[in-house]
Amino acid sequence: MQNIDKQAVIKHALTVIDAREEQLTNMILEINEQINQDGKSSAGDKFETGRERLTQELNAQQSRYNQLLQHKRKLIQLRGDALEQIKEGALSCINGNWYFIGPALGKILYNTIPIWFISTEAPIVKQMIQCKKGDSFIWNEREMLISEIY
C-alpha cells in the first residue's frame, strides 16, 4: 500500500481547481463576447433565440464557477491533520481505492493514483462515517475494508 501525503493531495486538488477555475473564466468571457457580438449583428426572433441560448449557457457556467469557488473554500478550510476515523477531511483507502471526504470534485489523479473526492452527503460516505482503520462496512452487497485513514 502506498503512503500518501494528505497535505500534498489537498495542494494538488487546489491546483486542479485553479485550472478548472481558469477554464470556466475563459468560457464565461467567451460567452459574454458572443452575446455582445450577437447583439451587434442580429435582429428579430433569431436574435432573441440565440441570445437566450447564450444567456442560459452563461448562467449555467457562472453557476458551475460559483460552485467551484465554494468547493475551493471548503478544501482550503480542511486541515491536513491525520485522522483516526472517517469524517470530513479524511483521506482513506478502501478496498484499494482512495477517497477524500470533502468537496465533491470527482476523480483527481495524484501521482498516477486516482483519488475520488466525494461529499459527506454521498451515500457511501454515510455508510463509512465514523469507521476506523481496519473496520469494514457493506456497500452494494460487498464488504468494504478500510485499510488506511489519513
Number of C-alpha atoms within 10 A of each C-alpha: 7 8 7 18 12 20 16 12 19 20 14 16 20 17 13 16 18 15 12 15 18 13 13 18 15 12 16 19 13 13 18 16 12 16 19 12 12 16 14 10 8 13 10 7 9 10 16 14 11 16 19 13 13 17 16 12 16 19 14 13 17 16 12 15 19 14 13 20 15 13 18 20 13 13 19 13 10 16 14 18 11 14 17 14 20 24 21 19 24 24 29 27 22 21 13 14 13 20 20 28 23 21 22 16 18 13 15 16 13 14 9 7 13 14 21 20 19 20 19 20 12 11 11 15 18 13 13 22 16 13 18 19 18 11 15 18 16 12 12 7 7 9 12 17 19 23 18 24 24 21
